[in-house]
Amino acid sequence: MYPGNKRKKLWREEKERLLKMTLEERRKEYLRDYVPLKDIPTWKEEMKNKAQSDVEEFAILWVRVHTENIMAVMILDKP
C-alpha cells in the first residue's frame, strides 16, 4: 500500500470511530473546555445587561481609538 493510501485509510478509520461516539464521549476527548452555543449571549442580550454608562464608555473609547488611527495615517501621509 502506498503511504497516501495508508493515511487515507487511517483517516477513514478515525472518522468512523468518531461517528460512533456519543456527544459526551466526544467531549471527553476535547483538549480544552467548551462552551455550548446556547450559553453564549447574543449581542443584544449582552448589551441589555450592561449599564447605559458602560455602553457609552465603550462607544467613546471606540471612537477615540479609530480617530487616533486615522490621525496617525494622515500624519504618515504628509510629505
HTML snippet that shows the backbone in 3Dmol.js (N, CA, C, O; Angstrom):
<script src="https://3Dmol.org/build/3Dmol-min.js"></script>
<div id="view" style="width:600px;height:400px;position:relative"></div>
<script>
const pdb = `
ATOM      1  N   MET A   1       0.853  -1.187   0.000  1.00  0.00           N
ATOM      2  CA  MET A   1       0.000   0.000   0.000  1.00  0.00           C
ATOM      3  C   MET A   1       0.893   1.242   0.000  1.00  0.00           C
ATOM      4  O   MET A   1       1.905   1.284   0.699  1.00  0.00           O
ATOM      5  N   TYR A   2       0.521   2.231  -0.772  1.00  0.00           N
ATOM      6  CA  TYR A   2       1.265   3.478  -0.838  1.00  0.00           C
ATOM      7  C   TYR A   2       1.017   4.303   0.422  1.00  0.00           C
ATOM      8  O   TYR A   2      -0.041   4.177   1.039  1.00  0.00           O
ATOM      9  N   PRO A   3       1.991   5.159   0.821  1.00  0.00           N
ATOM     10  CA  PRO A   3       1.816   5.970   2.039  1.00  0.00           C
ATOM     11  C   PRO A   3       0.548   6.814   2.015  1.00  0.00           C
ATOM     12  O   PRO A   3      -0.111   6.950   3.045  1.00  0.00           O
ATOM     13  N   GLY A   4       0.194   7.379   0.879  1.00  0.00           N
ATOM     14  CA  GLY A   4      -1.014   8.196   0.780  1.00  0.00           C
ATOM     15  C   GLY A   4      -2.265   7.385   1.056  1.00  0.00           C
ATOM     16  O   GLY A   4      -3.193   7.864   1.706  1.00  0.00           O
ATOM     17  N   ASN A   5      -2.288   6.152   0.559  1.00  0.00           N
ATOM     18  CA  ASN A   5      -3.448   5.288   0.793  1.00  0.00           C
ATOM     19  C   ASN A   5      -3.550   4.894   2.258  1.00  0.00           C
ATOM     20  O   ASN A   5      -4.650   4.751   2.792  1.00  0.00           O
ATOM     21  N   LYS A   6      -2.402   4.718   2.909  1.00  0.00           N
ATOM     22  CA  LYS A   6      -2.402   4.362   4.329  1.00  0.00           C
ATOM     23  C   LYS A   6      -2.986   5.503   5.156  1.00  0.00           C
ATOM     24  O   LYS A   6      -3.791   5.278   6.060  1.00  0.00           O
ATOM     25  N   ARG A   7      -2.573   6.731   4.839  1.00  0.00           N
ATOM     26  CA  ARG A   7      -3.117   7.891   5.552  1.00  0.00           C
ATOM     27  C   ARG A   7      -4.618   8.007   5.324  1.00  0.00           C
ATOM     28  O   ARG A   7      -5.374   8.319   6.244  1.00  0.00           O
ATOM     29  N   LYS A   8      -5.037   7.756   4.101  1.00  0.00           N
ATOM     30  CA  LYS A   8      -6.453   7.832   3.765  1.00  0.00           C
ATOM     31  C   LYS A   8      -7.237   6.797   4.575  1.00  0.00           C
ATOM     32  O   LYS A   8      -8.328   7.081   5.069  1.00  0.00           O
ATOM     33  N   LYS A   9      -6.676   5.606   4.706  1.00  0.00           N
ATOM     34  CA  LYS A   9      -7.331   4.538   5.463  1.00  0.00           C
ATOM     35  C   LYS A   9      -7.405   4.914   6.944  1.00  0.00           C
ATOM     36  O   LYS A   9      -8.439   4.721   7.583  1.00  0.00           O
ATOM     37  N   LEU A  10      -6.314   5.450   7.489  1.00  0.00           N
ATOM     38  CA  LEU A  10      -6.305   5.853   8.893  1.00  0.00           C
ATOM     39  C   LEU A  10      -7.324   6.959   9.144  1.00  0.00           C
ATOM     40  O   LEU A  10      -8.004   6.955  10.171  1.00  0.00           O
ATOM     41  N   TRP A  11      -7.433   7.898   8.222  1.00  0.00           N
ATOM     42  CA  TRP A  11      -8.394   8.991   8.349  1.00  0.00           C
ATOM     43  C   TRP A  11      -9.815   8.448   8.355  1.00  0.00           C
ATOM     44  O   TRP A  11     -10.647   8.878   9.154  1.00  0.00           O
ATOM     45  N   ARG A  12     -10.089   7.512   7.472  1.00  0.00           N
ATOM     46  CA  ARG A  12     -11.440   6.936   7.415  1.00  0.00           C
ATOM     47  C   ARG A  12     -11.761   6.149   8.679  1.00  0.00           C
ATOM     48  O   ARG A  12     -12.890   6.189   9.168  1.00  0.00           O
ATOM     49  N   GLU A  13     -10.775   5.437   9.208  1.00  0.00           N
ATOM     50  CA  GLU A  13     -10.990   4.689  10.456  1.00  0.00           C
ATOM     51  C   GLU A  13     -11.290   5.645  11.608  1.00  0.00           C
ATOM     52  O   GLU A  13     -12.176   5.384  12.422  1.00  0.00           O
ATOM     53  N   GLU A  14     -10.561   6.736  11.672  1.00  0.00           N
ATOM     54  CA  GLU A  14     -10.782   7.730  12.732  1.00  0.00           C
ATOM     55  C   GLU A  14     -12.159   8.371  12.580  1.00  0.00           C
ATOM     56  O   GLU A  14     -12.851   8.597  13.573  1.00  0.00           O
ATOM     57  N   LYS A  15     -12.554   8.659  11.362  1.00  0.00           N
ATOM     58  CA  LYS A  15     -13.871   9.236  11.108  1.00  0.00           C
ATOM     59  C   LYS A  15     -14.965   8.280  11.581  1.00  0.00           C
ATOM     60  O   LYS A  15     -15.919   8.702  12.234  1.00  0.00           O
ATOM     61  N   GLU A  16     -14.833   7.023  11.259  1.00  0.00           N
ATOM     62  CA  GLU A  16     -15.818   6.024  11.690  1.00  0.00           C
ATOM     63  C   GLU A  16     -15.866   5.926  13.212  1.00  0.00           C
ATOM     64  O   GLU A  16     -16.944   5.830  13.799  1.00  0.00           O
ATOM     65  N   ARG A  17     -14.701   5.950  13.844  1.00  0.00           N
ATOM     66  CA  ARG A  17     -14.643   5.871  15.307  1.00  0.00           C
ATOM     67  C   ARG A  17     -15.375   7.050  15.937  1.00  0.00           C
ATOM     68  O   ARG A  17     -16.153   6.879  16.875  1.00  0.00           O
ATOM     69  N   LEU A  18     -15.120   8.256  15.412  1.00  0.00           N
ATOM     70  CA  LEU A  18     -15.763   9.450  15.962  1.00  0.00           C
ATOM     71  C   LEU A  18     -17.272   9.455  15.717  1.00  0.00           C
ATOM     72  O   LEU A  18     -18.038   9.901  16.572  1.00  0.00           O
ATOM     73  N   LEU A  19     -17.694   8.969  14.571  1.00  0.00           N
ATOM     74  CA  LEU A  19     -19.122   8.940  14.265  1.00  0.00           C
ATOM     75  C   LEU A  19     -19.893   7.989  15.178  1.00  0.00           C
ATOM     76  O   LEU A  19     -21.085   8.184  15.418  1.00  0.00           O
ATOM     77  N   LYS A  20     -19.225   6.979  15.677  1.00  0.00           N
ATOM     78  CA  LYS A  20     -19.878   6.003  16.557  1.00  0.00           C
ATOM     79  C   LYS A  20     -19.981   6.492  18.002  1.00  0.00           C
ATOM     80  O   LYS A  20     -20.724   5.919  18.798  1.00  0.00           O
ATOM     81  N   MET A  21     -19.245   7.537  18.339  1.00  0.00           N
ATOM     82  CA  MET A  21     -19.218   8.026  19.717  1.00  0.00           C
ATOM     83  C   MET A  21     -20.428   8.903  20.008  1.00  0.00           C
ATOM     84  O   MET A  21     -20.979   9.546  19.115  1.00  0.00           O
ATOM     85  N   THR A  22     -20.829   8.916  21.267  1.00  0.00           N
ATOM     86  CA  THR A  22     -21.892   9.825  21.694  1.00  0.00           C
ATOM     87  C   THR A  22     -21.285  11.218  21.888  1.00  0.00           C
ATOM     88  O   THR A  22     -20.064  11.379  21.891  1.00  0.00           O
ATOM     89  N   LEU A  23     -22.136  12.201  22.045  1.00  0.00           N
ATOM     90  CA  LEU A  23     -21.669  13.575  22.247  1.00  0.00           C
ATOM     91  C   LEU A  23     -20.814  13.678  23.507  1.00  0.00           C
ATOM     92  O   LEU A  23     -19.777  14.341  23.502  1.00  0.00           O
ATOM     93  N   GLU A  24     -21.236  13.037  24.566  1.00  0.00           N
ATOM     94  CA  GLU A  24     -20.473  13.081  25.823  1.00  0.00           C
ATOM     95  C   GLU A  24     -19.108  12.414  25.670  1.00  0.00           C
ATOM     96  O   GLU A  24     -18.119  12.908  26.212  1.00  0.00           O
ATOM     97  N   GLU A  25     -19.041  11.311  24.948  1.00  0.00           N
ATOM     98  CA  GLU A  25     -17.759  10.636  24.729  1.00  0.00           C
ATOM     99  C   GLU A  25     -16.815  11.526  23.919  1.00  0.00           C
ATOM    100  O   GLU A  25     -15.615  11.580  24.189  1.00  0.00           O
ATOM    101  N   ARG A  26     -17.360  12.212  22.938  1.00  0.00           N
ATOM    102  CA  ARG A  26     -16.523  13.102  22.129  1.00  0.00           C
ATOM    103  C   ARG A  26     -16.024  14.282  22.954  1.00  0.00           C
ATOM    104  O   ARG A  26     -14.878  14.705  22.803  1.00  0.00           O
ATOM    105  N   ARG A  27     -16.873  14.812  23.820  1.00  0.00           N
ATOM    106  CA  ARG A  27     -16.464  15.957  24.640  1.00  0.00           C
ATOM    107  C   ARG A  27     -15.347  15.586  25.607  1.00  0.00           C
ATOM    108  O   ARG A  27     -14.536  16.439  25.966  1.00  0.00           O
ATOM    109  N   LYS A  28     -15.292  14.335  26.031  1.00  0.00           N
ATOM    110  CA  LYS A  28     -14.209  13.888  26.918  1.00  0.00           C
ATOM    111  C   LYS A  28     -12.862  13.953  26.206  1.00  0.00           C
ATOM    112  O   LYS A  28     -11.826  14.071  26.860  1.00  0.00           O
ATOM    113  N   GLU A  29     -12.862  13.879  24.897  1.00  0.00           N
ATOM    114  CA  GLU A  29     -11.620  13.906  24.130  1.00  0.00           C
ATOM    115  C   GLU A  29     -11.155  15.318  23.779  1.00  0.00           C
ATOM    116  O   GLU A  29     -10.047  15.493  23.272  1.00  0.00           O
ATOM    117  N   TYR A  30     -11.980  16.319  24.039  1.00  0.00           N
ATOM    118  CA  TYR A  30     -11.593  17.704  23.745  1.00  0.00           C
ATOM    119  C   TYR A  30     -10.369  18.075  24.571  1.00  0.00           C
ATOM    120  O   TYR A  30     -10.248  17.677  25.730  1.00  0.00           O
ATOM    121  N   LEU A  31      -9.474  18.833  23.975  1.00  0.00           N
ATOM    122  CA  LEU A  31      -8.266  19.258  24.679  1.00  0.00           C
ATOM    123  C   LEU A  31      -8.531  20.440  25.597  1.00  0.00           C
ATOM    124  O   LEU A  31      -7.805  20.654  26.568  1.00  0.00           O
ATOM    125  N   ARG A  32      -9.567  21.205  25.292  1.00  0.00           N
ATOM    126  CA  ARG A  32      -9.912  22.383  26.095  1.00  0.00           C
ATOM    127  C   ARG A  32     -11.367  22.309  26.492  1.00  0.00           C
ATOM    128  O   ARG A  32     -12.133  21.491  25.982  1.00  0.00           O
ATOM    129  N   ASP A  33     -11.733  23.191  27.423  1.00  0.00           N
ATOM    130  CA  ASP A  33     -13.137  23.277  27.805  1.00  0.00           C
ATOM    131  C   ASP A  33     -13.938  23.812  26.629  1.00  0.00           C
ATOM    132  O   ASP A  33     -13.395  24.470  25.741  1.00  0.00           O
ATOM    133  N   TYR A  34     -15.192  23.532  26.633  1.00  0.00           N
ATOM    134  CA  TYR A  34     -16.066  24.016  25.579  1.00  0.00           C
ATOM    135  C   TYR A  34     -17.209  24.804  26.199  1.00  0.00           C
ATOM    136  O   TYR A  34     -17.556  24.613  27.365  1.00  0.00           O
ATOM    137  N   VAL A  35     -17.779  25.680  25.412  1.00  0.00           N
ATOM    138  CA  VAL A  35     -18.928  26.470  25.848  1.00  0.00           C
ATOM    139  C   VAL A  35     -20.061  26.151  24.879  1.00  0.00           C
ATOM    140  O   VAL A  35     -19.941  26.411  23.682  1.00  0.00           O
ATOM    141  N   PRO A  36     -21.149  25.596  25.379  1.00  0.00           N
ATOM    142  CA  PRO A  36     -22.276  25.316  24.482  1.00  0.00           C
ATOM    143  C   PRO A  36     -22.806  26.613  23.871  1.00  0.00           C
ATOM    144  O   PRO A  36     -22.821  27.655  24.526  1.00  0.00           O
ATOM    145  N   LEU A  37     -23.230  26.543  22.640  1.00  0.00           N
ATOM    146  CA  LEU A  37     -23.709  27.714  21.924  1.00  0.00           C
ATOM    147  C   LEU A  37     -24.863  28.388  22.641  1.00  0.00           C
ATOM    148  O   LEU A  37     -24.988  29.612  22.601  1.00  0.00           O
ATOM    149  N   LYS A  38     -25.707  27.607  23.295  1.00  0.00           N
ATOM    150  CA  LYS A  38     -26.859  28.184  23.997  1.00  0.00           C
ATOM    151  C   LYS A  38     -26.428  29.051  25.181  1.00  0.00           C
ATOM    152  O   LYS A  38     -27.210  29.878  25.651  1.00  0.00           O
ATOM    153  N   ASP A  39     -25.193  28.876  25.672  1.00  0.00           N
ATOM    154  CA  ASP A  39     -24.696  29.659  26.807  1.00  0.00           C
ATOM    155  C   ASP A  39     -24.036  30.974  26.387  1.00  0.00           C
ATOM    156  O   ASP A  39     -23.688  31.789  27.242  1.00  0.00           O
ATOM    157  N   ILE A  40     -23.862  31.185  25.095  1.00  0.00           N
ATOM    158  CA  ILE A  40     -23.233  32.410  24.608  1.00  0.00           C
ATOM    159  C   ILE A  40     -24.336  33.418  24.300  1.00  0.00           C
ATOM    160  O   ILE A  40     -25.179  33.164  23.440  1.00  0.00           O
ATOM    161  N   PRO A  41     -24.340  34.555  24.988  1.00  0.00           N
ATOM    162  CA  PRO A  41     -25.410  35.539  24.758  1.00  0.00           C
ATOM    163  C   PRO A  41     -25.245  36.237  23.408  1.00  0.00           C
ATOM    164  O   PRO A  41     -24.134  36.400  22.904  1.00  0.00           O
ATOM    165  N   THR A  42     -26.365  36.639  22.844  1.00  0.00           N
ATOM    166  CA  THR A  42     -26.313  37.425  21.612  1.00  0.00           C
ATOM    167  C   THR A  42     -25.838  38.829  21.965  1.00  0.00           C
ATOM    168  O   THR A  42     -25.793  39.198  23.139  1.00  0.00           O
ATOM    169  N   TRP A  43     -25.481  39.613  20.943  1.00  0.00           N
ATOM    170  CA  TRP A  43     -25.030  40.988  21.186  1.00  0.00           C
ATOM    171  C   TRP A  43     -26.129  41.782  21.883  1.00  0.00           C
ATOM    172  O   TRP A  43     -25.856  42.560  22.797  1.00  0.00           O
ATOM    173  N   LYS A  44     -27.363  41.586  21.451  1.00  0.00           N
ATOM    174  CA  LYS A  44     -28.486  42.310  22.040  1.00  0.00           C
ATOM    175  C   LYS A  44     -28.639  41.955  23.518  1.00  0.00           C
ATOM    176  O   LYS A  44     -28.843  42.841  24.348  1.00  0.00           O
ATOM    177  N   GLU A  45     -28.543  40.678  23.851  1.00  0.00           N
ATOM    178  CA  GLU A  45     -28.642  40.247  25.252  1.00  0.00           C
ATOM    179  C   GLU A  45     -27.474  40.781  26.073  1.00  0.00           C
ATOM    180  O   GLU A  45     -27.643  41.192  27.221  1.00  0.00           O
ATOM    181  N   GLU A  46     -26.301  40.770  25.476  1.00  0.00           N
ATOM    182  CA  GLU A  46     -25.103  41.258  26.167  1.00  0.00           C
ATOM    183  C   GLU A  46     -25.241  42.737  26.518  1.00  0.00           C
ATOM    184  O   GLU A  46     -24.912  43.146  27.631  1.00  0.00           O
ATOM    185  N   MET A  47     -25.724  43.530  25.578  1.00  0.00           N
ATOM    186  CA  MET A  47     -25.868  44.964  25.804  1.00  0.00           C
ATOM    187  C   MET A  47     -27.026  45.276  26.752  1.00  0.00           C
ATOM    188  O   MET A  47     -26.997  46.292  27.447  1.00  0.00           O
ATOM    189  N   LYS A  48     -28.031  44.424  26.787  1.00  0.00           N
ATOM    190  CA  LYS A  48     -29.162  44.636  27.680  1.00  0.00           C
ATOM    191  C   LYS A  48     -28.705  44.554  29.138  1.00  0.00           C
ATOM    192  O   LYS A  48     -29.246  45.247  30.000  1.00  0.00           O
ATOM    193  N   ASN A  49     -27.722  43.719  29.407  1.00  0.00           N
ATOM    194  CA  ASN A  49     -27.226  43.535  30.768  1.00  0.00           C
ATOM    195  C   ASN A  49     -26.235  44.623  31.189  1.00  0.00           C
ATOM    196  O   ASN A  49     -25.909  44.740  32.370  1.00  0.00           O
ATOM    197  N   LYS A  50     -25.763  45.406  30.243  1.00  0.00           N
ATOM    198  CA  LYS A  50     -24.800  46.459  30.558  1.00  0.00           C
ATOM    199  C   LYS A  50     -25.538  47.730  30.969  1.00  0.00           C
ATOM    200  O   LYS A  50     -26.642  48.009  30.502  1.00  0.00           O
ATOM    201  N   ALA A  51     -24.917  48.467  31.829  1.00  0.00           N
ATOM    202  CA  ALA A  51     -25.469  49.773  32.204  1.00  0.00           C
ATOM    203  C   ALA A  51     -25.273  50.729  31.031  1.00  0.00           C
ATOM    204  O   ALA A  51     -24.355  50.550  30.231  1.00  0.00           O
ATOM    205  N   GLN A  52     -26.113  51.721  30.928  1.00  0.00           N
ATOM    206  CA  GLN A  52     -26.015  52.691  29.828  1.00  0.00           C
ATOM    207  C   GLN A  52     -24.656  53.373  29.833  1.00  0.00           C
ATOM    208  O   GLN A  52     -24.102  53.653  28.770  1.00  0.00           O
ATOM    209  N   SER A  53     -24.111  53.643  31.017  1.00  0.00           N
ATOM    210  CA  SER A  53     -22.805  54.305  31.092  1.00  0.00           C
ATOM    211  C   SER A  53     -21.706  53.416  30.518  1.00  0.00           C
ATOM    212  O   SER A  53     -20.766  53.916  29.902  1.00  0.00           O
ATOM    213  N   ASP A  54     -21.817  52.091  30.715  1.00  0.00           N
ATOM    214  CA  ASP A  54     -20.829  51.175  30.145  1.00  0.00           C
ATOM    215  C   ASP A  54     -20.870  51.209  28.623  1.00  0.00           C
ATOM    216  O   ASP A  54     -19.831  51.201  27.963  1.00  0.00           O
ATOM    217  N   VAL A  55     -22.071  51.246  28.078  1.00  0.00           N
ATOM    218  CA  VAL A  55     -22.227  51.281  26.626  1.00  0.00           C
ATOM    219  C   VAL A  55     -21.659  52.581  26.074  1.00  0.00           C
ATOM    220  O   VAL A  55     -20.956  52.570  25.064  1.00  0.00           O
ATOM    221  N   GLU A  56     -21.958  53.699  26.727  1.00  0.00           N
ATOM    222  CA  GLU A  56     -21.441  54.994  26.281  1.00  0.00           C
ATOM    223  C   GLU A  56     -19.919  55.036  26.382  1.00  0.00           C
ATOM    224  O   GLU A  56     -19.250  55.564  25.495  1.00  0.00           O
ATOM    225  N   GLU A  57     -19.376  54.483  27.458  1.00  0.00           N
ATOM    226  CA  GLU A  57     -17.924  54.456  27.638  1.00  0.00           C
ATOM    227  C   GLU A  57     -17.270  53.643  26.524  1.00  0.00           C
ATOM    228  O   GLU A  57     -16.236  54.039  25.986  1.00  0.00           O
ATOM    229  N   PHE A  58     -17.870  52.515  26.183  1.00  0.00           N
ATOM    230  CA  PHE A  58     -17.348  51.682  25.102  1.00  0.00           C
ATOM    231  C   PHE A  58     -17.374  52.445  23.779  1.00  0.00           C
ATOM    232  O   PHE A  58     -16.408  52.405  23.017  1.00  0.00           O
ATOM    233  N   ALA A  59     -18.476  53.139  23.508  1.00  0.00           N
ATOM    234  CA  ALA A  59     -18.610  53.891  22.257  1.00  0.00           C
ATOM    235  C   ALA A  59     -17.570  55.002  22.181  1.00  0.00           C
ATOM    236  O   ALA A  59     -16.967  55.214  21.130  1.00  0.00           O
ATOM    237  N   ILE A  60     -17.358  55.709  23.279  1.00  0.00           N
ATOM    238  CA  ILE A  60     -16.365  56.794  23.308  1.00  0.00           C
ATOM    239  C   ILE A  60     -14.967  56.237  23.068  1.00  0.00           C
ATOM    240  O   ILE A  60     -14.194  56.810  22.300  1.00  0.00           O
ATOM    241  N   LEU A  61     -14.641  55.132  23.715  1.00  0.00           N
ATOM    242  CA  LEU A  61     -13.332  54.511  23.535  1.00  0.00           C
ATOM    243  C   LEU A  61     -13.150  54.065  22.092  1.00  0.00           C
ATOM    244  O   LEU A  61     -12.081  54.254  21.511  1.00  0.00           O
ATOM    245  N   TRP A  62     -14.185  53.478  21.514  1.00  0.00           N
ATOM    246  CA  TRP A  62     -14.123  53.005  20.131  1.00  0.00           C
ATOM    247  C   TRP A  62     -13.842  54.168  19.184  1.00  0.00           C
ATOM    248  O   TRP A  62     -12.989  54.061  18.303  1.00  0.00           O
ATOM    249  N   VAL A  63     -14.551  55.270  19.363  1.00  0.00           N
ATOM    250  CA  VAL A  63     -14.358  56.446  18.510  1.00  0.00           C
ATOM    251  C   VAL A  63     -12.958  57.009  18.708  1.00  0.00           C
ATOM    252  O   VAL A  63     -12.302  57.381  17.735  1.00  0.00           O
ATOM    253  N   ARG A  64     -12.490  57.077  19.945  1.00  0.00           N
ATOM    254  CA  ARG A  64     -11.165  57.625  20.235  1.00  0.00           C
ATOM    255  C   ARG A  64     -10.074  56.797  19.551  1.00  0.00           C
ATOM    256  O   ARG A  64      -9.171  57.353  18.925  1.00  0.00           O
ATOM    257  N   VAL A  65     -10.155  55.493  19.668  1.00  0.00           N
ATOM    258  CA  VAL A  65      -9.136  54.623  19.067  1.00  0.00           C
ATOM    259  C   VAL A  65      -9.123  54.786  17.555  1.00  0.00           C
ATOM    260  O   VAL A  65      -8.058  54.914  16.952  1.00  0.00           O
ATOM    261  N   HIS A  66     -10.295  54.783  16.943  1.00  0.00           N
ATOM    262  CA  HIS A  66     -10.351  54.890  15.493  1.00  0.00           C
ATOM    263  C   HIS A  66      -9.946  56.284  15.011  1.00  0.00           C
ATOM    264  O   HIS A  66      -9.351  56.412  13.941  1.00  0.00           O
ATOM    265  N   THR A  67     -10.254  57.311  15.769  1.00  0.00           N
ATOM    266  CA  THR A  67      -9.838  58.665  15.408  1.00  0.00           C
ATOM    267  C   THR A  67      -8.321  58.771  15.465  1.00  0.00           C
ATOM    268  O   THR A  67      -7.710  59.371  14.581  1.00  0.00           O
ATOM    269  N   GLU A  68      -7.707  58.197  16.494  1.00  0.00           N
ATOM    270  CA  GLU A  68      -6.248  58.223  16.615  1.00  0.00           C
ATOM    271  C   GLU A  68      -5.604  57.471  15.463  1.00  0.00           C
ATOM    272  O   GLU A  68      -4.574  57.901  14.946  1.00  0.00           O
ATOM    273  N   ASN A  69      -6.192  56.358  15.055  1.00  0.00           N
ATOM    274  CA  ASN A  69      -5.644  55.601  13.929  1.00  0.00           C
ATOM    275  C   ASN A  69      -5.705  56.418  12.646  1.00  0.00           C
ATOM    276  O   ASN A  69      -4.752  56.426  11.867  1.00  0.00           O
ATOM    277  N   ILE A  70      -6.819  57.103  12.423  1.00  0.00           N
ATOM    278  CA  ILE A  70      -6.968  57.924  11.221  1.00  0.00           C
ATOM    279  C   ILE A  70      -5.973  59.079  11.252  1.00  0.00           C
ATOM    280  O   ILE A  70      -5.364  59.395  10.230  1.00  0.00           O
ATOM    281  N   MET A  71      -5.799  59.716  12.416  1.00  0.00           N
ATOM    282  CA  MET A  71      -4.849  60.824  12.533  1.00  0.00           C
ATOM    283  C   MET A  71      -3.433  60.338  12.271  1.00  0.00           C
ATOM    284  O   MET A  71      -2.654  61.036  11.622  1.00  0.00           O
ATOM    285  N   ALA A  72      -3.085  59.156  12.765  1.00  0.00           N
ATOM    286  CA  ALA A  72      -1.749  58.613  12.540  1.00  0.00           C
ATOM    287  C   ALA A  72      -1.514  58.375  11.054  1.00  0.00           C
ATOM    288  O   ALA A  72      -0.425  58.646  10.548  1.00  0.00           O
ATOM    289  N   VAL A  73      -2.507  57.879  10.365  1.00  0.00           N
ATOM    290  CA  VAL A  73      -2.380  57.656   8.925  1.00  0.00           C
ATOM    291  C   VAL A  73      -2.219  58.983   8.202  1.00  0.00           C
ATOM    292  O   VAL A  73      -1.423  59.083   7.269  1.00  0.00           O
ATOM    293  N   MET A  74      -2.960  59.999   8.615  1.00  0.00           N
ATOM    294  CA  MET A  74      -2.869  61.312   7.976  1.00  0.00           C
ATOM    295  C   MET A  74      -1.484  61.919   8.181  1.00  0.00           C
ATOM    296  O   MET A  74      -0.933  62.526   7.263  1.00  0.00           O
ATOM    297  N   ILE A  75      -0.922  61.760   9.369  1.00  0.00           N
ATOM    298  CA  ILE A  75       0.412  62.303   9.655  1.00  0.00           C
ATOM    299  C   ILE A  75       1.464  61.578   8.827  1.00  0.00           C
ATOM    300  O   ILE A  75       2.382  62.208   8.303  1.00  0.00           O
ATOM    301  N   LEU A  76       1.338  60.268   8.706  1.00  0.00           N
ATOM    302  CA  LEU A  76       2.308  59.498   7.929  1.00  0.00           C
ATOM    303  C   LEU A  76       2.228  59.819   6.443  1.00  0.00           C
ATOM    304  O   LEU A  76       3.225  59.692   5.732  1.00  0.00           O
ATOM    305  N   ASP A  77       1.069  60.230   5.968  1.00  0.00           N
ATOM    306  CA  ASP A  77       0.895  60.532   4.549  1.00  0.00           C
ATOM    307  C   ASP A  77       1.447  61.897   4.157  1.00  0.00           C
ATOM    308  O   ASP A  77       1.656  62.153   2.972  1.00  0.00           O
ATOM    309  N   LYS A  78       1.687  62.782   5.129  1.00  0.00           N
ATOM    310  CA  LYS A  78       2.185  64.124   4.804  1.00  0.00           C
ATOM    311  C   LYS A  78       3.612  64.033   4.272  1.00  0.00           C
ATOM    312  O   LYS A  78       4.423  63.264   4.788  1.00  0.00           O
ATOM    313  N   PRO A  79       3.921  64.830   3.227  1.00  0.00           N
ATOM    314  CA  PRO A  79       5.293  64.801   2.656  1.00  0.00           C
ATOM    315  C   PRO A  79       6.300  65.494   3.542  1.00  0.00           C
ATOM    316  O   PRO A  79       7.482  65.554   3.203  1.00  0.00           O
TER     317      PRO A  79
END
`;
const viewer = $3Dmol.createViewer("view");
viewer.addModel(pdb, "pdb");
viewer.setStyle({}, {cartoon: {color: "spectrum"}});
viewer.zoomTo();
viewer.render();
</script>
